[in-house]
Amino acid sequence: MVIYTDTNVIVRLITGDDQEQRRLAVAAVNRYGSAEVFVSDVVLAELFYVLANPRQYAMSRIDICGALDGLLGTPQFSISPEARAALMIVADNKKLDFTDCLLSVYANGQKKKLLSFDQDLIKLMK
């Protein structure tokens, strides 16, 4: 069985800023046992936006990637291969956000051109 999760559950698991919701999130994941909890690409994009937002959590990309590595190191959580590749790129590239990196992975994987005004993204595609 595969269970899709929303961004707010992952935020609670990573930040623990609302202890009651964190407890409920952990209990929910544990209740499903060995079921796969899939974190979709769109949830990851939103997660980066929320966690990096200076008016909310102001986490660095390195801290976000580290927190996700910890979460994805558990057997229940999974992401797409493209998202995993994008995480590796965003951790090392300070000029691109996660969405840019994910877009480049999809375009490169499908051998498609990418239309953008972002010169750093265009360089990544070469």
N, C-alpha and C positions, 0 to 999 in steps of 0.2 A: 504494500500500500504506500502511496506517495501523498504527502500532505504539503500543501502550499502554505507559506507563512507570509504575513503582512509585515511591513517595515516596523510598525510600532512594537511588535513582539521582539524583533531582533534588537531594536534600540534598548528595550528594557533589559534584555539579557546582557548586552554589552555595557550599558551605563549603570544599571541598577538604581537609577534616579528615583524610581517609584518602586519601593521595596515590595509592596503588595502585588503590583502587576508583575514584577520580576518573579516573585514566588509563584504566581499563577502561570506564568510562561514556562518556568521550569517544570511545574507539575503537569502542565499540558504535554510538554515534550516527553516527559517520563511516562505519562499515561499511555502514549502511543507505542511505547517500547521500542522495538527495532524498526518501526516504520521510518521511511525516508522523509525528512523534512526538507523540502526543496525551496531554496531561496532564489527566486527568479531574477533575471537580469534587471527588470524594471525596479524591483525591490532593492537590489544592490545600488542602482543609480540613485534612488531616493535616499537610501541609507547614507551614502557618501554626502549628499547634499545636506541632509539633516545634521549629521555628526560634525561636518566641517563648518557649518554655519556659525559665524562668530556671535550671533545673538542667541544661539542655543547651546551647543556643546563645545564649539571651537576646537575640535580634535584635529590633529595633524593627519595628513594622509598616511604617514608611517604608523601612527597609533591606530588609525582605522584598519589598515591592512593587518597589523599585528592582532587586533581584536578579532578580525575575521578569520585569520589563520587559526587562532585558538578555537573559535566556534566550529570552523570547518574541520578541525582535527578530531572532532567527536564523530563517532560512526553514523549518527542520525542525520547530520546536516550535509547537504550537497548543493552544488551550483553547476551551471553549464560549463563545458570545457572552454567555451569562449570567454566566459566571465573569469574563469581561473587564469587564463592567459592575460586578460586585461588587468587583473590584479597585479600580476608580475610586472607589467609595463608601468602602471600608475605609481607603484612604489618607487620606481627609479626615475620617474620623469616629473619634475616639479612644475612644468609648464602646461601639462595637460590634465584634465579632470578624468574621472572614471568613465564617464559617458564617451568622451573622445577616444579613450583607449579601447573601449568595447566596440565602438563603431569601426575603428581601424582593424581590429581583429576580425570582425565579420567581413569587412570589405576585402581584406587580404586573403582570408580563408576561401572566399568565393571568387577570388581573382577579379574583383570589380574595381572600378575607379571610384574615387571619393570626391565629392564636391564640397569644398569648404573654403572660407576666407582665412581660416586659422593656419598660419604658416608653420607653426610647430606640428600641427596635425599632418599637414601635407608632407613635411620632412619625415615624419614617422612612416608614412606610406611608401617612401622610396626605398 
